[in-house]
Amino acid sequence: MSTMTINGKSAALPEDRDALLVDVIRDGLDLTGTKLVCGSGVCGACTVLLDGVPVASCLLPAQAAAGKSVTTVEGIGEANLHPVQKAFMAHDALQCGFCTPGFIVEATAFFERWRAANGIAVPSREEIGAALSGHLCRCGAYEGIFNAVAAACAGQFDGRDVQPPRVEAGAKVTGAAKYTVDIRHDGQLEGVILRSNVAHAEITNVDLAPARAIPGVIAAVSLLGDDGVVRFVGAPVAAVAARDRKTALAAIASIRLTSQPMPAVVGLDDARKPDAPVVFDKSSRKKAGNVSEGAGGPAPWKGNLRGPSAAFSQKAKKARSWIGSARDAQDPLLFEATFRTATQQHTCLEPHAAVARFEGDRLTVHVSTQAVFHLAELIAKRFAMAHDKVRVIADHVGGGFGSKASLGTETIAAIELARAAKAPVRVVFDRHEELSVTGYRPAAEMQIALLPSPEGALKALTFNAYADTGAATNSTLAGLARLIYPAEAKELSDFDVISNLPPGAPFRGPGGPPMAFALEQAVDEAALRMKVDPISLRKRWDTNPNRRRLYDWALGLDVWRNRKNGPAQTGRYRRGVGVASGYWLYIWQPGSSIEVAVKGGRLVASTSTQDIGQGSRTVIANTVADAFGIEPHEVEVRIGDSRLPEGPGAGGSRVTASVIPPTLIAVQKLKAAIERSAKRMPAPGSNAPWRELLAASPDLSANGVRPEDSKPTAPGVRSPLRDAGFIGIIFGWMMRRFSNLAIGAGVPSSVQVVEVEVDTWLGHVRVLGVHTGIAVGRIAAPALARSQATGSVIQGIGYALYEARETDAKSGHVLTSNMEDYRIPGIADTPEIDVHFDEAGFDHVMGGSVGIGEVATVPTSPAIANAIRDAIGVRLTETPITPARIVAALNARSAA
């Protein structure tokens, strides 16, 4: 039997020539710091050192390691943390942490090579980017990674201990953090889902007997709905649980189906045709998915078109009339265009996964989820169980971005199989499933007309949006334009275009980026036609006080003041500067609660929220530590367990605004209880009075529940729902009643200035720098807030330049089903990003803080598009702005 040495210890290798090293490391040796993400050597998450050389263990046969030395992340800094690990912690070069072990392994190898050749010289950004170009981070932690690797190579962390700004950073840089895919129970089975291979059919029979007859298969269940209809390729049909994944895959291949094909329609254009097959008839419309984070309002249906949803229009007839008259008069100030944005996949690096285990009548489910407490309620309801019999655990979550906020097929299948098999079952999606059936930001077609008045005011705006939602409804794009740039008249109409594609899902600022891509380019075009500064025009039209302060900041940037305003540029490489604005709603979750306790002299804060990389643990730890005058690492934060006090889901940028107020209330109560129980108070002038009181305190606890906000006090701060009038009040009631979300006063805002360079021969766009100004109140965890902001910008760069799901227009199969074909930004695509936080505007919120993740990504794609227009004089109206589209646009202009 052949062996390898792994982290200094001998380990046997399997005789199976097909066995991959990643599986031996993870499943055989339980070294779960090595992550399996893409399975094709693209993402770098599975990187290990083979005789000191980085390799992708997902591609390497296990036998290739025979007689060699393998080092995983667990073997790096095993006795003492490596300088690279310390630097990653200090610079917050991580968010969800799922990709971090792979980066650490590769960066360590680069560190050793660099130091041997260059001593403590500082490597350039380009050298670091080249070394780490085989690694991807969907959270966009690249800016911190650049800084960390440079600092480590320069010797700044040689022999130095660090207190990281992120409280769980140590677990993530060492591979100790456990995610759902890492959970192992005794006797655990592997579950696999059989999915539809056709876009539309009625399945009349599912024969599971052949699967059940295969040795090693323990359970097989049907997952079909009550009508037996599948409405997209990848719809779940059945699932099996077996001793191993290979057996489970063989079992689902043996299942026999009897089905009746139904006519299908795929995509935005075909689904709108008058004779298009209907996806949902009147009796089945409730089966459609939801692409929004909140409850949807009523809207008319006609075939596959749901809409218009035009509740937030104002003087719509006047808007149409004025724009029609301006069109007839050929008013040079009128701008009309159709914009198209592509489908964007969430591309979480940790796949959707669930591990279900029954113990008698009690169910425990480890899930990669954004909504621990809410998911437990949904499971209890679906499976007719008492809430206290269901426990959901998500200790660490490898990204979500909106796709993991509901009860998903992976969880349903794991529970059904565990119940049938009477054994724990794990269901983990592969990358094909992850990039096809877990949701996406819908593609959209947006028809916009913007009319300034001769006096320079915004007279009229019409905005009709058609969202390519697949088997789902409830998109809002045009409606989001209601709270920026007040116009005398607005018509804002949203349509869902339903087709036989997987359902869309909420994605970081649902509807915001496509809306801004169209609206912010229209505003920019108006500035060009009016011959006024684009930022100054926004400040003239936009009455929001948060953004007005950001406009002043942007006007003072050197890159803006020094931009070229002369004749059109010539030459191959041309530079441009663009600006765009964005906003999101201030959302919080009623009922959110937290317990803060003294246990054995140590402070413990507990709530059933989760950390998907945005920093929930750290926000809570910082809030408690600040109140008691201690360090955040001295506070134990317990989250990710539905048995803890009710916590908020991670969506809509609501966690910070939902957890800080109840934390502050609980702290106030606990302080009073500690003082009452104290036998003596600290001496006057004590440097650490609360530390002394905590050390002497008996075990005590206090609970806080999220209160309503005080009345707005900042001038001009209004609730978005008040601005929307009666319809807004109804919408707010629906959000609370059906989604348990509250929309508060004030508008989180952002303004971005972007500089690009365009290669006019090849069409390549290089983003040189991004300046992002963000107004979200007090920053509760500055280093993490910066990471959130830069990560949001990087996702926006991907949306603007690279990302597009492609599907077969006839069959409905997703073609970009791997991470080679679906392109997300890499570290070398990352520009330098300057983040400016404006901390005013939310004094009416206890703690003064609201969320960052959504608002920071909304303006990125239009800012890039406006910068490209500034560089080459041609406006691009379709994402992604690919080289081919730029070259075609330049050729069309030359030919005109």
N, C-alpha and C positions, 0 to 999 in steps of 0.2 A: 504494500500500500504506500502510495506517495504521500509526502507531507510538505508543508510549507512552514515557515516561521512567521507568525503574525503578532505584532507588538511584543516581540521578544519571546514568544512561547510557541512551541511546536503544535501544529494542528494537522489532523488527517484530511486528505482531500478525497472527494468521492470518485469512484471508478467511472461514473457516468461521464462520458466524453462531452455530452451536451450541457452539463452543469456549468453555469456561469459563476464567476468569482463573486459577484455582488450577492447572489443567492446564498452561497456558502457563508459569506461574511455575515449577512443579516439573519438568515434563517437558521443556519447551522451553528453559528458562534454567538448569535445575539448581540453583535456589535452594530447596533442600529443607528449609530451616528452616520454611517454611510447610507445615503438615500438613493432610492430608485425613483427616477422622475420620467425621463424621456425614453429610456431603453434603446437609444440609438447613438449615444456618445455626443450629443449636442449640448446638453445643459451643464455638465460638469459636476452635478450633485453627488455622483457615485465615485468621485476621484479618490484613489488611494495611491500610495507610493509602492512601487515594485522595484526593489533594490535601489530605492531612493529616487526613482523616476516616476512622475505622475502618470497614471493610466486611468482610463475609463473602465471601471470594473463591470459595467453593464454589458460590455462587448467582449470582455476577456474570458476565454474558457478557464475554468478553475484549474485545469491541469497545467495551464501555462505558468502557474505560480509554483509548480513543484520544484522543491529544492531552493526556492528563493525566499527573500524577506519581504513581507508585506507590512506596511504601516497604515493604519486607519487613523481617523481623527482622535480616537480614544488613546492612541499610542503617542500622540504629539503632546508634549508637555505633561506626560503622565505623572511625573513626580513634581515638577514645577511648570507653571504655565510658560509657554513659548512667548518670546517677545511679540510675535504676530498675533497670538491670541489676546495678549494684554492690549495691544494696539487696537484690535477690533472692538474690544470692550470699551476702551476709553473714548474712541471716536464714534461710537454707536454705528459701527459698520455692519449693521444687521437690522432686520425688522422682525418678520415672522420667524426667521432663523432656519428655515428648512434647507436653504441653499448654503448656509454658512459653513458647515463642515467641509464641503467640497472646496469652497473658497479658501478656507484655512489650510487645507492640505496643499493646494496648489501654491498659495502665497508663501507657505513655509519653504517649499522647494525653491521658489524664486528668491526668497530671503537668503537661503544658504548659498545659492549660486552668486547672488549679488555681493554678499559680504565677502565671499572668498575672492572675488575679482576686483571689488571696488571699495572695500572697507566700509566706512560709514558715510560715504557720499550718498546724496539723495537721488533716487531714480526719478526720471521725468514721468510726467503723466502718460506720455505715449509709450514709454517702456513698460509701465505697470499695466496699461491697457492691453498691450500686445501679449504680455505674459498671462493675463487672466481672461483673454478673449474667448476661451472655450467654456466659460461659465456664465450662467444666466441668473438674474435675480428679478422676479416679477414684482416684488415690492419696490425695486429701484433704489437699493442701498448703495449704489455705485459711488456716489460722492464720498460717503464715509469710508468706503473701501480704498479709494485712491489715497485719502489722507492717512488711513491706518497703515497701509503698506509702506508709504513713503516715510512715515514716522518710525516704524519698526526698523526699516533698513538703515535709517540715519542714527540708530542707536538710542533713541529716546526711551525705549522700554527695556533696555538691558538691565536686569536686576531690579527693576522698579515694580512695586505693587501698585495696583490701581483700584479705585472705587468707581465702577462704571455708572454712567447715568441711567442705564436700563437695569432693573434689579435682577432680571433673569439672564443677563448676558453671559455669565459664567457657564450656566448649563448649556447654552446654545453654542458657545465656541468650543466646548469640549465634547460635544455629541451626547451629553447626558440628558438633554431635553427629550422627553418621550411624546411622540405624536400618535394619533390614532393608528397609523399604519405600523407602528412599532409595538402595539399591544400583543402580548402572547398569553393565553391561558392554557392550562393543561387540557389536552384533548381537543384543542381548537381546530375547527374545520375551515376550509377555504370555500367561499361562495362565489359563484360566477353567474352572470345574467345572460339569458338568451334574448336577443333583441330582434326586432323586425328587420327584415332585409328589403322590405318594400315600403313605399311612402304612404299607401292607403289600402287597407284591406279589412275584411271581416274574417276573423279567425273563428271557425266553428268548432274546432276540436284541437286539443293539445294532448298528445299521447306521451306521457312521462314514463311509461313502463320501460322502454329501452334504456333510458338513463338510469333508472333505479336498479336495473339488472347488472350494471357495470360494477365489478368489484371495487370497493373503496368509496362508492357513492353512498352517502348516508341519508340524504333527503333530497326531494325534488318537489317544487311547488309551482303553481301557476300564478302569474302576476297580472293577468289580463283584467281589464275593467269589466263592469257588468254587461256592457254592450258588445264586448268582444272585438271592438274596432281599434285598429292601430292607425294613427294619423301622421306618422313620420317614420323615416328610417331611423332605427335605434330605439323605437318604443319598446318598453319591456314586455316580454311575453311569459317567460318562466325563469326559474332559478334553481340551481342545484348546489348542494354542499357535499364536498368530498374530502378525503384525507389530504389531498394536495391539489394545487391549481391545475397541474397537467391532467389529472384524472377528471377534474370538474369541467375542463374545456372539452375533453373527449365526450363527456356526458351530455353537455348541451348540444353538441353536434349530432347526437343520436336522437334527439327529440323529434317526433314526427308531428307536423302541423297539417291541418286541413283548413283551407282558407278560400275566400271568394275575393278576387281583386276588385278594387273600387277605383274609379277615375281619380287621378291626383293632379294637383297644380303646385308648382314650385316657384316661389319668388315673387317679388314686388310687382313686376310688370304683368306677368301672366295671370296672377291672382285677381287683378283688377279688370280683366277682360270680361265683357258682358256674358259670354258663354262659358266662363271658367267653372269647373266643378266646385261644388260647395264643400268646405272642410267641416263646418259645424252647421247642422240644420238647427231649427229653432229649439228642438227638444234636447240638444246636446251642448248648447253654448256654455253651460256652467262647467263643462269639463275643460274649457280653455285655461291655460296657465295665466300667470300675472307677471307682467314685465316691470311692475312698479313696486315700490316699497310700502305703499299705502293702499287703502281701499279705493276702488274706482267708482266713478259716478255713472249714472245711466247714459246711454248713447244709442242712437238708432243703428240697426243693422240693414245692410243690403248686400246679399250674397256674401262675399268674403270681406266686404268693407264695413267696418264698424266706425261710425262717426257721421257727422262731425261732433267732437266734443269741443264746444266753443263757449263754455261758461264764463271764461275770463275775458271775452271780447268786450269792447266798450265803443259804442256808436259804430257798430260794424258796417251798417249801410252807408254811413257817411264816409267811412274809410274807403269802401269800394268805389263810391261815387267820385270822391276827390281824386283817387288814383286813376280811375277811368278817364276823367276829364284831363288830367295831366298827361296821360298817354296819348289821347287824341290831339292835344296841343303840342305834343313832342317837347314837353318841359325838360330842359337839360338837367334839372336837379333830380328828376325821378330816376330811381335805380330799381331795376327788376332783374331777377335772375333765378335760376333753379340750381340748387345745391344738392349734391348727393354725398352721403357718408356711408362707408362700408361697415359690415358687421365686425365687431370687435369681440374676441373671445376673452374670458376671464383669465385663462391659462394659469390657474393656481398651481404652484409646484407640488404641494402636497395634494394628491388626488382626493376626490370625494371618497370617504371611507367610513365604515362603521363596523364595530365588533359588538355583537349582542350575546348576552349570557343570562339565562334564567336560573334562579335559585329558588325552587318552589314556585310561589306565586309572585316573586319579585323579579323585576327585569332591570339589568344594568346594561347601558349602551354607551360605549366609547364612540364618539362621533367627531369628525372634523366639521365643526359647525360654528356659525356666527351667532347662535341664539340658544344657549344652553337651557335656560329656564323655559323659554317659550317652546322649545323642541320637546321637552319633557311633557308639557301640557298637550301638545299635538299628538304625541305617541299615546298618551293615556286615553285621549279621545278616540283615536282611530282604532285602538285595540281593546277598547272598553275596559280599561284598567283604572283603578283608583290612582290619583296623582302620587300618593305617598308610596305606591308600589313600583314607581318608575324612577330610575336614576339615570341622568345623562351626565357624562364626564367628557371634558375637553381640556386637558391640562395645557397642551400647546397646540396651536392651529397654524398650519402652514399656508396661510393666505386664504382669502375668501372673495373680497372685492364685490360682494353682493350675491355670489352664486351659491353660498352655503347658509342661506338664511331661512330655509324652509325644511319641511319633512321630505327628504329626497328618496329616490328609489333605492339607493344603497342601504339606507337605514331600514326601509320597509322590508327589503329582501333579507337583510341580516336577521331581523326579528322573526320573520316568517320561517326562515330556515332553522334558526336556533330552536324555535318552538317545535318544529317537526322533527328535528334531529335529536332533540334533548341533549344538546351539546353547544358549546360556544361556537359561533360562526363569525368569520371576518369576511367582509365584502369590500374590495378595493378596486376602484375603476382603473383601467389601463389608460394610456395616453390617448388612444383613439377615442374611447368613451369621453374622456375629459375634454377633448376638443370638438366634440360633436353633440353631446346630449345633456350637458350640465348648464346650459344657458349661455347668453351672450348679450352684448349691447346691440339692439336691432339696427340694421342698416336703415337709411331714411332718404326720402326725397322731400326737399323743402322748397316751396315756391314762395319767394319773398318779394315784396314791393315796398319801398321806403321813399317817402316824399317829404323833403324839408319845405318850409314855407319860404317865400322871398325874403322875409325878415330874419331867417336863420333858425327858426324854431322847428321842432319835429311835428309836422302836421298830421301825417297819416302813415300807418303801417298795416300791411296785410301779410299774414304768415300762415300758409297752409302746409301742414306736415303729414307725410304718409310714412308710417313706420312699418318695416318688414319684420313683423313680430312672430312669424311662424305660427305654431298652434297655441297662441297666447294673445291677450288683449291688455288694454289699460295703459298704453303709452301716453306720455305727456312730453311734447317737445315745444310746439308753438305756444302752449299755455304757459310755459316758463318765461316767455318774453313779457309777461304782464308786469313784472316787478323791476324793470330796468328801462330807462329812457321813456318817461311818460310822454305820450302823444295825445294830440287832441282827439284822435279816433284810432282805434285798433280793432282789427279782425284777426283773431287767433284761433285757428281751427286745427284740431288733431284728428287723424284717422289711423286706425289699426288696419293693416292689410294682412289678413290671415291666409296662410298657405300650409302645404304639407311638409313643413320643416319643423325641427325640434323647437319647442317654445323658448322665446327669449326670457331673460331674467334681469332683475335690477343689477346695474353695474355702476359703481362709483359715480354718483351724481347722475342718476338715471335721467336721460333726456337732456341734460345740461350741455355736454360737449357738442352734440350735433346742433342744438339750438344756437349755441354761441358761434359755431363755425359759420353758420349762415348770417346771423344777425350782426356779429361783430365785423364781418367783411362788408356788409351793407353799410354800416355806420362809417367804416373806413372809406368806402367809395364816396359816401356823401361828403366827407371831409375833403377829398380830392376835388370833387366837383365844386364845392363851395370855396375852395382854396383857403382852408383854415387848418390849423394844427389839429391832427386827429385826437390828441389827448385833450386839448382845449375844447374841442367840440363835444367830447364825451362829458367833460365837466359842465359845459353849458346845458346839455340835455339831461344829465343825470343828477337828480336831487338827493340821492342817498348820502348822508354825511360820512359814512365809513369809506365809501369809494371816493368821495371828493377829497378826503385827506390823502388817499393813495394816489390820486391824480397829481396832487402837488408834489408828492414824493417822486413820481415817475417823471414829471417835467424837469426835476433837478438832476436826473441821471446824466452822467457824461455821455453815455452811448446815445441818449436821445438828443441832447443838445448839440452833439457833434455830427449827427447823421447828415448825409449828403442830400441837399435839396436842389441841386443844380440840374443840368441836362441829363438825359438818359445815359446810363453807363454803357460803355463798350468793352470789348475784350471777353476772353473766355470766362474768367472768374469775376463774379459781381456780388457785391455785398448789399444787404438791405436790413432795415430795422423796422419792426412792426410792434403794434400794441393791441391788446384786447382786454376787455373787462369780463368778470364773471361774478356770480353770486350763487349761494345756496340757501336753503331754508334753515333756520335755527330750530332744530327738532330735539325734543327730549321725551323720555318715556315715563309716563305716570306710574306710580307704584314701585319704582326702583327704590331698593332699600339696602342698607349695609349695617353690619354689626362691627363695632370697634370694641375690643376687649383687652384687658390686662390678664395675661396667663403666665404665671411663673415669673412675674416681673417684666415680661416682654409684651409689647403691643402687637395685637393680631387684628387685621381687618378682613372681613369675610363678606362676599357677595357672589351671587351666581351669574356674573357676567363672564366674559372670556377675553383672551388676548389673542388677536389674529395678526399681531405685529404692530398694531397702532400704539401699544404701550399702556394698556389698562392697569396692569400691576404697578407700573411706575407712577402713573398719575395718582393712584390711591395712596401708594407709599409716600410720595412727596407731600400730598395734602396732609396726611396724618403726621408725618415727621415735622413739617413746618409748624403745625399747631403745638407740638410738644417740645420743639427746640432740639430735636435729635436728628440723626442721619437717616436717610431713607432705607439703607440696608439694615437698620435696626428694627424695622417694621416688617412683620411677616404678613404677606398678603395671600389670602386663600380665595381663589376664583376657580371657574371651570367645573363646577359641580352643582347640579340642580337642587341638591339638598340644602345648599346655603341660602341665605335670604335672597328674595327675588331681585335679579339684576337685569340690566338692559341688554338687548341684542346689539351686535356691532353692525350697524347699518344706518345710513343717513347722517353720519357724523354725530351720533347722539350719545355715545358712551360718556364722554367727558362731562357734558352738560347734565347727564342723568346721575352720575355717581358722585361728583364733587359736593353738590348741596347736601345730600343725605349724610355724606361722610362728615361734613362740618357740623351738622346737627348732632350726630352720634358722638363726635369729639367733645362738643360742649357738654353733653349729658355725662359723658364719662369723666371729664375733668371735675365736674361738680361731685360726682360719686367718689372719686379719689380723694378730693379735699375733705369730704364728709368723713371718710374712713381713716384719714391720716391721724396718727397719734401725736405727731408734731410736724409743724411746717418747716420747710428749709429756712436756714438763717437768712436774714436780709442781705442782699447783694450776692447771693449764690449764683455761680456761673451756669448751673444746670439744675434749676429747681425742680423741673418736671422729671428729669432723670432720677433725682433722689426720691421723689414721691412714687415714681413707678417701681423702683427697686423695693420699696417698703410696702407697696400696696397689696392687699389681698386680691384674689381673682375677681374681677368685676367685668361687666359688659354693658353696653348701651346700644340701642338701635336708632337709626335715623331713616325717615322715609322722605322721598323727594317732594318738597313742597311746591306750591305754585310760585311763580316769580312775583316780585313786587311790581308795582306799576312802573312803566317805563319812565326814566328820569332824564335820559340824554335828549337834547333837542333834536327833533325830527325822527326819533326812533319810534317806529310804529310796527304793529304786527302786520305781516304780509296778508293775513286774512282780513284785517280791517281794511287794508287798501283794496281788497277785492270785493268789498261790499257784502251784500246779503249772500251771494253765492259763496264767498269766502267763509262766512259763518257756517253755512251748511257743510262746506267741504271740511272745515275744522271739526265739526261735530262728527262727521263720518270717519275722519282719521282717528278720533278718540274712541268712537263706538266700535269700529270694526278692525282697527289696526293698533289700538292702544298707543298712539303717538300723539304728542302735542306739538303744535307749531307756536313758538314764542315770538316775542317782539324783538325786532332788530334783524338785520340781514348780514350774515357772514359774507365777506366780499373779498375780491382779489383783482389785482391789475398786474398784467405781465408785459414786460418789454423784452423782445427777443431779437437777437442779431443772427443772421444766416449768411452763408456764402453759397452761391449757386454756380455749379459748373455748367455753362450753357452748351457745351459740346456733348457732354454725357448725361446731363440732366440731374446730376447728383446734388443733393442738398446737404450741407453740413451746418448743424446748429452750433454756432460759436459760443454763445452765452445767453443765459436767461436771467432776468431780474424779476423776481416775483414778490409783489407786495401783498400781504395778507392781513385782513382785519377780522380777528376772531376773538377779541377780548384778551384777557390775561392768559399768558402762556404757562400752563401748569407743569410742563416738563420740556424745557427749551431745547435740549439736544434731540429729543425724540420728535418734537414738533418740527424741527428743521428736517429730520429724516423723512417725516410724513410729507412735508412740503416738496422736497426734492424728488421723492418717489412718485408723487402725484404728477409732477412736471414730466418725469421720464415716461410714465404711462401715456401722458398727453402727446409726447414726441412720437411714441409708437403709433398712437391713433392717427396722427397727422401724416406720418411718412411711410409706415411699414405695414401696419396690421390690416388684414382683410381675410375673412373666411371665404373660401370658394366652395361652391356646391355644383353638383351636376344638375343642370336645369331640367333634365328629363327624369332621372331616377330619384333625385332628392338626396343622394349620398354626399356627405361632406368630404371634400377632396383634400383640404388642408388639415389632415388629421394626425399630423406629427409635428414636432418642433423644428424640423428642417423646413417644412413647407409653410408653417405658420410662423412668421417672423416677429419676434418681439425685440425691443432694444437690448443691446449688449453693453458691456462696460465701455467699449471703445466708441460707442455712439453718444456717450454722455458728455454734454458740454459743462463748462463751469457754471454753477448755479448760485446766484446771490439771493438770499432770502431776507426780506424785511418784514418784521412783525409790527403792526400797529395795534397796541393793546387797549385802545379805548373802545367805547361803544356798547359794552355789555355790563355796566355797573348794576343794572337791575336784576342780573342773574347772581344768585348766591355763589361766591367764588369768582365770578366775573369771566368764566371760561366757556367757550363753545367749541365745536369740532372743526377739524382742518381738512380731512381727507378728500371730501367732495369738492369744496370750493377751490382748492388749489389746482385741480386738474381741468376745470371747466374752460378757462381762457387759453390754454396752451395751443391747441390746434389752430384757432383763428389767428393768434398772435404770429405763429409760424407762417400761415398763409399770407397775412398782411406783410410780413417781412419779405417773403418771396415776391409779392407784387411790387414792393418797393425796390427790390433788386433788379428785376427783369422787365417790369412794366406790363406784365400779363397776370391776370387774376385767375387762380386755379380754384375751381368750384367743386372738386370731387376728391374725396379721400379714398385710399392714401395718395398723397402727392408723390407719385412715383417718378423715377427718371423718364420713363416712357411718356408719361403725361406732360411733363415739362417740355421735353423735346418736341412733342406734337404741338403743344400750344405755341412754342416759339416758331416752329415751321409754319403754322397757320397764320401767325401774325406777319411773317415775312412774305407769305404768298398773297396776303390781302392787298 
